[in-house]
Amino acid sequence: MPNVNLPTGANLYYETHGQGEPLVLVPSTAFSAEVWKPSQMPLASSTQLIIHDPRGCGRTTETQKVYTINQMANDIVALLDHLQIPSAHLCGHSMGGRIAVEMALNFPGRVKSLIMAASGSGQAARPGPDCIPGLPHWLVIRLVEKGFEKALREEFCDTSAFFTEDFRKKYPEKVEAFFQLAWATHAKLPEYIHLIIARHNWEATHRLGDVKCPTLVLIGDNDSARSNHLAQAEALKNRIPGAELQLLKGQSHGFFWQAQEETNQVILDWVKRHSTL
């Protein structure tokens, strides 16, 4: 699959699979397109599935070294221009949801519908010291104490941030396989810090009332990650006009990989409801 030089300054790696309603999957912080394989590839049987490596991740390179959520949203718009797709459905996971809603706010005509998957609108909806913009204190401490790879491995494999305790005990090989898949093309430490800065300096809670496209807020009812995604999901539901909230029972932050079939079916049902083909 190709890289394309975009007018936004990114040499962006992307893939397209299948035909039908265009659906862009926007991955979480520092993840490449590879995390969707093979779990979300069945979506290509009913949609034109578009996946990409955001700037700083995997096979994408960029000329600017200061990243913003706005830049990454503009990259998707430029990619759709390159593919001659006037509008698409966007499904963003975690930080990917922030990128997706930024695009929906700035380019409302380009987003057919929006799925905010385990995501949020910025720091304002977070509790305590986590509502302060900038690098989170807890993250800096964790990286310094444990080192980059060990800190990520612990988060993915040894805590309930991405996978529930029962799932990790029952399927340790699946959890390990996910970590190996994500780590192989994960953003390196310098780019990771840029991405974290972008994530924690972005705020759109005050703009959510301007989201005009149909919006689904999708969240696991056991999502106990540091970012308090359940509280952020409530803010999205309450502030985005007409937004629907759907809880995935028994799921944490990584429901795309822990409950693949259920998650894919929710996405397909949503896209079909809002199809314009």
C-alpha positions in Angstrom: 0.0 0.0 0.0 1.2 3.5 -0.8 2.5 6.6 1.0 1.3 9.9 -0.3 2.8 13.4 0.1 0.0 15.5 1.5 -0.2 19.3 1.3 -0.3 19.3 5.1 3.4 18.3 5.2 2.9 14.6 6.0 4.2 11.7 3.9 1.3 9.5 5.0 1.0 5.8 4.9 -2.5 4.5 4.2 -4.5 1.5 3.1 -8.0 1.0 1.6 -9.9 -2.2 1.6 -13.3 -3.2 0.3 -16.1 -1.1 -1.3 -19.1 0.8 0.0 -19.6 3.5 2.5 -16.1 5.1 3.3 -15.2 4.4 6.9 -12.0 5.9 8.4 -10.6 4.2 11.5 -8.4 6.6 13.5 -6.2 4.8 16.1 -5.3 5.6 19.6 -2.2 7.5 20.8 1.0 6.4 19.0 -0.7 3.4 17.3 -0.3 2.7 13.5 -2.8 1.2 11.1 -1.5 -2.3 12.0 -3.5 -2.4 15.3 -6.7 -2.9 13.2 -5.3 -6.1 11.7 -6.8 -8.6 11.7 -9.5 -7.6 14.2 -11.3 -4.9 12.2 -10.6 -6.1 8.7 -14.0 -7.8 8.5 -15.4 -4.3 8.3 -14.1 -4.2 4.7 -16.7 -6.8 3.7 -19.3 -4.1 3.9 -17.5 -0.7 3.7 -14.6 1.0 2.0 -12.3 0.7 5.0 -9.6 3.4 5.2 -6.7 3.0 7.7 -3.6 5.0 8.1 -0.5 5.7 10.2 -1.0 9.1 11.9 2.0 11.5 11.8 4.8 10.3 14.1 3.6 6.6 13.9 4.7 3.7 11.8 5.5 4.4 8.2 4.3 8.1 8.1 6.9 10.9 8.2 6.4 14.6 8.5 8.2 17.9 8.0 7.0 19.5 11.2 8.1 18.3 14.6 5.4 20.0 16.6 2.2 18.0 16.4 -1.3 19.1 17.1 -4.7 17.4 17.1 -5.7 19.9 14.4 -2.8 18.9 12.2 -3.7 15.2 12.4 -7.4 16.0 11.6 -6.2 18.0 8.6 -4.1 15.0 7.5 -7.3 13.0 7.2 -9.1 15.7 5.2 -6.1 15.8 2.8 -6.1 12.0 2.5 -9.8 12.0 1.6 -9.0 14.7 -1.0 -6.3 12.4 -2.4 -8.8 9.5 -2.5 -11.5 11.8 -4.1 -13.9 11.0 -1.2 -16.1 14.0 -0.4 -17.2 12.7 3.0 -16.7 9.6 5.2 -17.8 8.0 8.5 -15.1 8.4 11.2 -14.5 6.0 14.0 -11.8 7.3 16.4 -10.4 5.3 19.4 -9.3 7.3 22.4 -6.9 10.0 21.0 -8.2 9.0 17.6 -11.7 10.2 18.7 -10.2 13.6 19.5 -8.8 13.8 16.0 -12.1 12.7 14.5 -14.2 15.2 16.4 -11.8 18.0 15.6 -12.4 17.2 11.9 -16.1 17.1 12.5 -16.0 20.6 14.0 -13.7 22.1 11.4 -15.0 20.3 8.3 -18.6 19.4 9.1 -19.4 18.6 5.5 -16.7 16.0 5.3 -18.0 13.8 8.2 -21.1 11.6 7.5 -21.2 10.3 11.0 -18.9 10.0 14.0 -18.1 7.2 16.5 -16.3 8.4 19.6 -14.9 5.2 20.9 -13.5 5.3 24.5 -12.6 8.9 23.8 -13.1 12.4 25.2 -13.2 16.1 24.4 -10.1 17.3 26.4 -8.9 18.0 29.8 -11.9 20.0 31.1 -13.9 16.8 31.6 -11.2 15.1 33.6 -11.0 15.0 37.4 -8.4 16.4 39.8 -4.9 17.3 38.6 -5.6 15.5 35.3 -7.7 18.5 34.2 -4.4 20.6 33.9 -3.1 20.9 30.3 0.4 19.7 29.5 2.3 16.5 30.1 0.6 14.5 32.9 2.7 14.2 36.0 1.8 10.5 36.4 2.9 9.7 32.9 6.3 11.4 33.2 6.9 9.5 36.5 6.0 6.2 35.0 8.2 6.7 31.9 11.2 7.8 34.0 10.8 5.0 36.6 10.1 2.1 34.2 11.4 3.1 30.8 9.4 3.4 27.6 8.8 -0.2 26.5 8.3 -1.6 30.0 5.8 1.2 30.9 3.7 0.4 27.8 3.9 -3.3 28.3 2.7 -2.9 31.8 -0.3 -0.8 30.7 -1.3 -3.2 27.9 -0.5 -6.5 29.5 -0.6 -6.2 33.3 -3.4 -3.7 34.1 -7.1 -3.5 33.2 -6.5 -0.3 31.2 -7.0 -2.2 27.8 -8.1 -5.7 28.8 -10.1 -6.8 31.7 -8.5 -9.0 34.4 -10.6 -12.0 33.5 -9.7 -11.7 29.8 -6.0 -11.3 30.7 -6.0 -14.4 32.9 -7.9 -16.5 30.3 -6.1 -15.3 27.2 -2.6 -14.2 28.1 -1.4 -15.2 24.6 -3.9 -12.8 22.9 -2.9 -9.9 25.2 0.8 -10.6 24.4 0.1 -10.9 20.7 -1.7 -7.5 20.8 1.3 -5.9 22.5 3.7 -7.3 20.0 1.5 -6.1 17.1 1.2 -2.6 18.5 4.8 -2.2 19.6 6.2 -3.2 16.2 5.1 0.0 14.5 4.4 2.1 17.7 5.7 5.7 17.7 9.2 5.9 19.1 9.8 7.8 22.4 10.5 11.3 20.9 7.4 11.1 18.7 5.3 9.6 21.5 6.1 12.6 23.7 5.1 15.0 20.9 1.8 13.1 20.6 1.1 13.1 24.3 1.7 16.9 24.4 -0.7 17.3 21.4 -3.3 15.2 23.3 -3.1 17.0 26.6 -3.0 20.5 25.2 -6.1 20.1 23.1 -9.5 21.1 24.4 -12.9 21.0 22.6 -15.4 20.5 25.4 -16.7 24.1 24.9 -17.2 23.3 21.2 -19.1 20.1 21.4 -22.5 21.8 20.8 -21.3 22.6 17.3 -21.0 19.0 16.3 -23.7 18.5 13.6 -23.2 15.0 12.4 -24.8 11.9 13.9 -22.6 10.8 16.8 -22.3 7.5 18.7 -20.4 7.5 22.0 -19.1 4.0 22.5 -17.5 3.0 25.8 -16.8 -0.2 27.8 -18.5 -0.1 31.2 -15.2 -1.3 32.8 -13.1 1.4 31.2 -11.1 2.4 34.3 -8.1 3.9 32.5 -6.4 6.9 34.1 -8.3 9.3 31.8 -11.6 8.4 33.3 -13.2 7.7 30.0 -16.6 6.9 31.5 -17.0 10.5 32.8 -15.7 11.8 29.5 -18.3 9.7 27.6 -21.1 11.3 29.7 -19.8 14.7 28.8 -19.8 13.8 25.1 -23.3 12.4 25.3 -24.6 15.4 27.2 -23.0 18.1 25.1 -23.1 16.8 21.5 -26.6 17.4 20.1 -28.5 14.1 19.6 -25.5 12.0 20.6 -26.3 8.4 21.4 -24.4 6.5 24.2 -23.8 2.8 24.0 -22.1 0.8 26.8 -20.3 -2.4 26.0 -20.8 -4.7 29.0 -17.7 -6.2 30.6 -15.3 -4.2 28.4 -12.4 -1.9 29.1 -10.5 0.5 26.9 -9.4 -2.2 24.4 -12.8 -3.5 23.3 -11.8 -3.5 19.6 -9.5 -6.4 20.4 -11.2 -8.1 23.4 -14.7 -8.1 21.8 -14.0 -7.9 18.1 -17.2 -9.3 16.7 -19.5 -7.3 19.0 -17.5 -4.1 18.3 -17.5 -4.6 14.6 -21.2 -5.3 14.5 -21.9 -2.1 16.4 -19.8 -0.1 13.9 -21.5 -1.7 10.9 -25.0 -1.2 12.3 -24.2 2.5 12.9 -22.7 3.1 9.4 -25.7 1.3 7.8 -28.1 3.5 9.7 -26.4 6.6 8.5 -25.6 5.5 4.9 -26.2 7.9 2.1 -25.2 5.6 -0.8 
